[in-house]
Every structure is written in C-alpha cells, then in structure tokens.
Amino acid sequence: MFEAHFQTFEEPEAGVALTARLAALREELARRKLTGFVVPRADQQQNEYVPPSEERLAWLTGFTGSAGLAVVLTHEAVIFVDGRYTIQAAKQVDAKAWAVESLIDPPPESWVSTHLKAGDRLGFDPWLHTSSAAERLAAACAKAGAELVAVDSNPVDAIWQDRPQPPLAPVAVHSLQNAGVAEAEKITQIKSEIAKLGVDALVLSDSHAVAWTFNIRGADVAHTPLPLSYALVPKDGRPTVFIDHRKLSNLTRDHLEQSADVREPDAMAPTLMALAKSGAAIALDNATAADALSRLIASAGGKPVRGSDPIALLKAVKNATEIKGTRTAHRRDAVALARFLAFVDREASSGKLTEIDAVEALETFRRDTGALKDVSFPTISGTGPNGAIVHYRVTRKSNRRIAPGDLLLIDSGAQYEDGTTDVTRTMAVGEPTGEMRDRFTRVLRGHIAIARAVFPDGTTGAQLDTLARQYLWAAGVDFEHGTGHGVGSYLSVHEGPARISKLGTTPLKRGMILSNEPGYYKTDGFGIRIENLELVVAADIEGAEKPMNAFETLTLAPIDRRLIDVAMLGKDELDWLNAYHARVRAEVRPALDEATRAWLDQATAELKA
C-alpha cells in the first residue's frame, strides 16, 4: 500500500570490510611517508548532502551522519561528531578501532595537538577543507612540532576500488514563475556586492549559489535539487559557469548562455590562474571555498580575499514570488500531513505499525499530491528510545514497532518546485505519562514564545534562542541542537546564513524563512520536538519607534492536544494555540476527504483552561 521512493532503510557496512579499509589506509599512508590523515565528511563545496562518490567518511568508518571528521594515525584512529550524532556514531563505528570524540568542544584540533609528536606529518586533501579549517589544523600540528601536508591526491580514493562515479543528473531550468527574479537582475545585484567588496571577481564555490543565481536546479545529490557546479562572476563582463556539459540539454545550455559563458569543470583552474596572474583580488566564500582555491590563486600571483559569500544573504531573503510559492507548498504539504497524522492515530494503537511504515506512509501521502520532487531530508521516524536520538535514521535492523505508551517523533520535509518544507510532530500512542506531558508542554511553550516573538530590525537568532529554552531550563533540562535553521526555496532545507541558535549572529531580515524546533530528549526513554517553519515579516505595532519584525507561521499541522498540560499554559499561549488550530482547520479542511476532516476537527478542537 505504502512505499518510499526517496530513501532506503539499509544498514551501513560494518565488520571485516571496515577493518580492512582502515588497515589499507594505514598502508597507503606509510607508502606516502605520512604519519596520519584527516578524513572530513565533505565534498569540494562543503555540501550537507554529498554524492556517493564523496562519502569517504562513511566508507571508511561506517558512520553515516551529515557532519563529522576522522583522523587516522599509525596506531590510533578517532572520529569526531557533534551532539546530534554521539549515540549514532557509537552504534555505527567499531569501538575497538575508533574512539568517538566531540566535534565542537573541544574541537578536533585540540586532539591533534596532543596526539601528534615532533616530526610527524599529517596529511590533508586541500579540496575537502576550507582555508580556515586548514589553518586551524596547521596551527595544531605546529603546536606539536608536526607538519600539515597538503596531498596531491586523496589516499582514501587510492584504496577505494569500487568508488562510484561522480553524478551526471540532468540540469533543469527553474522557471521565473517559481524563481521570481531573472538571472540578469540577480547578476546585477551580485556585481553591486562585488563592488562593495572592492575585488575583481567572486568565485561561486557553493552550488546553491550557482543554482540560485542562474535559476537552474539538478539532482546530483540526494534531497537537495543541486547541479554540482562552480561559477566565476567578474566585476566587469560576463560570468562563467563551470559545469559538466553532459548534464545540459540544448534547452538548459541555451538558458545558461543567455547570461554566462559555459565551460567544463576542468577549465576552472586555468581560468582562475589566468585572472590571478594579473594580480587580481578574487573573493572566496569562507564557508564553502576549498583551501585548494586559495592556494591556486596565491600561487599564480593573485590575492585570495576570504569572507562571507554575499549571495548567501541575497538568497536567504525570499522575494514575493518565492514567498507566495512557499505558502502554496505548505498548504499542499498540510493536506498530506493531515492524512498521515489521521492514519497514524487510527492504526498505531494496534501495535502493528513500525517506524518504517510511518516513513513509507508519509512519503506516499506526499506523492499523492502529484507535486513531490523529493523528500527534503531522510525522514526521522523514531518511537520510544529511538525518538531520543536527535538525528535518528531508521534501518531495517533498528526498526521498532510503535507501541501503546510510546511517543512517535516524526521529522520530515518535502521538495516542491514552489517551496521546501520541514515539519516535526510528536504524537502520543495511547496514554502519555505525566513526565511526557510536562516535557512536551515545556517544549510547546518555547515553540510558542518564538512564534509570538516581536523583535527590532537587526535582531539576531542568538538573541531569540533563549526564548525557546527558558521553560526547559526552569526544569533543569535543555536540548543539544539549535532552535532553528534557515530554509531555501526549492533548495537546501538547511540554508544559511541566518539561524536561531546560540551561534546565530546574522540579523534576521524580512523574507527569511527559519525553522522553530525546540525539543527534549530523554536517553533510552523518548524524544519530543515541535517544528514549524516561520517567515520573518513586518510587525504591525501602533506607535512603534523603530522597525519591528515578527514571524508568520507557514506550517499547517495539528499539535497533539493529548500531550498538552493546559494548566501549564498562560492565557496568551492558549489563545495562540487555539488560533493556530483554527487556522489549520480553516485552510486544510476543504481539501480533505470526509474521514480525515472528522479527524482534523477533533485534533484541532479548542482547548479550554
């Protein structure tokens, strides 16, 4: 009845193969006279999702998370992951071969500085690290009296005999009907930013920036419609797009050539070098530009100017067409979500549904819209203790039945041509405990605090982050992830530069879309997260003395009333919840079948104090 087309549930490789790979890498390092090697979870552009040919960390270690880094030395090996993946990494890697350490505090460089010895040579691939990351590693090596060595070719690739070929998915034009702004206008905006930087050209090392600028989309990586590519935009003259021509139809080539020259990827290095030989100052994105690009420009006599990619902010502020599209996408998605939530409510009490069943059902309901292009990330479907793993990904081995007394946490999203969605709901199966209701209500109060926030223009995500945590902190608990991330328009579901977190330093601007997703996770017990997407809009405050902003909630899905302790809510919070549910009912109900309408009426019924 249900099936998943966009994700699988297979186990990562383990055991003998991984042990042999680690041994083979050490032999290769010895052959190259290297003491060790750094293996990041990265491709040349620091993408969140990378093609199979770039999954070196997963191939070597078995760890399949989206962020991590390994260091392999002659007699020890360590993998660094952040708080989202601590539990996952411990389960996926061989504890006899790999130590698991923090990616954040302390960072890997601390480990490197204390585990290398004088005279050691630590290798790294300059195409897989930013210059900032390379400098931190070099400083750590120097502290130990060791040397950081840039390799000409990656030693992991040398031993990866069945490495997949790079992707060649066809490129599609992202129509003006969905993009809202033509390429020529975007290039004019970018050249204005280049002039402000005082440089001669800007390298677009982020495929998202290329896709946005030239209004193209692709399918080179999972879940994000990216055509892997680079571009060079000079302060004067036509830009150049570097992309494998085999991805281009006559239509897409003609589209690109209206605003840019189109060349093969291997033409990028000589093009950059030719520009650098004139002494040109060339801007590079600190977050995505490979250290190899800085080295190449400097070696040819140019000046690499590292900083923030100006396109990231241009892209993050959605235009009127993109905003209209995302509202339409969320209403469409809401119909699939209502059908799914009603289905789970109806079937889960039997104890026959599993986490995989939930994933397959939700994707099927989204495909039934006729507009689904992909899921925006692998659906997180965790019940009971699996729900406490923040970025849990169900496999056939871990698949758990959804049993009465459990909570089901389902975090999912969709890619539609008019918008990208991301939503989390936590559902009670049977009667929740008092502890579950207390923690859920504290998470809900934090969620409402963000949704109702009114803040001056220029406010950052870091300034708002505590609003989401205050009620959890009052109980002595917290969550180990950010409160919210930026979201693209038929692009990445995790888009910078803005975010709501302790580290969110970018001012929030009208037109940005961010998630609002506080949570609580009881290890080996249950997980709770409530996530809606929010659009930054102008706040209408009579007598305001400065420009004020607020959030418009885009996501339309019921919040489980059975998990709410109404006595813990203030009047304003209860009013917000009832108004939100009334809006969900009004906007979603007309598109539902009769049975789902009846369920929605009950799920969004007014709660009274």
LINLINQUI-V496754 format. One record per backbone hydrogen bond with DSSP energy under -1.0 kcal/mol. CO is the residue of the C=O (numbers start at 1). NH is the residue of the N-H. If there is no record, write none. Layout:
BEGIN
co = (CO:CO)
nh = (NH:NH)
END
This chain:
BEGIN
co = (9:15:16:17:18:19:20:21:22:23:24:25:26:27:28:29:30:36:37:39:40:43:51:52:54:55:56:57:58:68:69:70:71:72:76:77:78:79:80:81:82:85:86:87:88:89:94:94:99:101:107:108:109:111:112:117:120:121:121:122:123:124:125:126:129:130:131:132:133:134:135:136:137:138:139:140:141:142:145:147:149:154:156:159:160:172:175:175:176:182:183:184:185:186:187:188:189:190:191:192:193:194:194:200:201:202:203:204:206:207:208:209:210:211:215:217:224:225:226:230:231:232:233:239:240:241:242:244:245:247:249:250:251:252:253:256:256:261:263:264:265:267:268:269:270:271:272:273:275:275:276:280:281:281:282:283:284:285:290:290:291:292:293:294:295:296:297:298:303:305:307:309:310:311:312:313:319:320:321:322:323:324:325:326:327:328:329:330:331:332:333:334:335:336:337:338:339:340:341:342:343:344:347:348:353:354:355:356:357:358:359:360:361:362:363:364:366:367:374:380:382:383:384:385:386:389:395:400:403:406:407:408:409:410:411:412:414:415:416:419:423:424:425:427:429:433:434:435:436:437:438:439:440:441:442:443:444:445:446:447:448:450:455:456:459:461:464:465:466:469:470:472:472:473:483:484:485:486:492:500:500:501:503:504:509:511:512:513:514:516:518:520:522:522:526:528:531:532:533:534:535:536:537:539:541:547:548:549:550:552:560:561:564:565:566:570:571:572:573:574:575:576:577:578:579:580:581:582:583:584:585:588:589:593:594:595:596:597:598:599:600:602)
nh = (396:19:20:21:22:23:24:25:26:27:28:29:30:31:32:34:33:123:72:70:42:46:54:55:56:59:60:61:62:41:80:39:78:37:73:99:71:101:69:103:85:89:90:91:92:93:97:98:79:81:110:112:113:115:116:120:147:35:36:149:38:151:128:292:291:134:135:136:137:138:139:140:141:142:143:144:146:145:119:122:124:158:160:161:163:217:178:179:180:186:187:188:189:190:191:192:193:194:195:196:197:198:199:235:283:233:205:231:210:211:212:213:214:216:174:172:226:218:220:242:204:240:202:261:232:263:230:247:248:171:253:254:255:256:257:259:260:241:243:267:268:271:272:273:274:275:276:277:278:280:279:303:200:201:305:203:307:289:293:294:295:296:297:298:299:300:302:301:282:284:286:312:314:315:316:317:323:324:325:326:327:328:329:330:331:332:333:334:335:336:337:338:339:340:341:342:343:344:345:346:347:348:350:351:402:358:359:360:361:362:363:364:365:366:367:368:369:370:415:411:409:386:387:388:389:392:399:355:406:429:384:427:382:425:380:423:421:373:419:416:412:531:410:408:405:437:438:439:440:441:442:443:444:445:446:447:448:449:450:451:452:453:549:459:508:465:467:468:470:473:474:475:477:476:517:500:515:495:488:483:484:504:505:462:512:318:536:487:534:532:530:528:525:526:522:520:424:516:554:514:552:511:550:541:544:457:539:455:537:535:563:564:566:568:569:574:575:576:577:578:579:580:581:582:583:584:585:586:587:588:589:591:592:597:598:599:600:601:602:603:604:605)
END
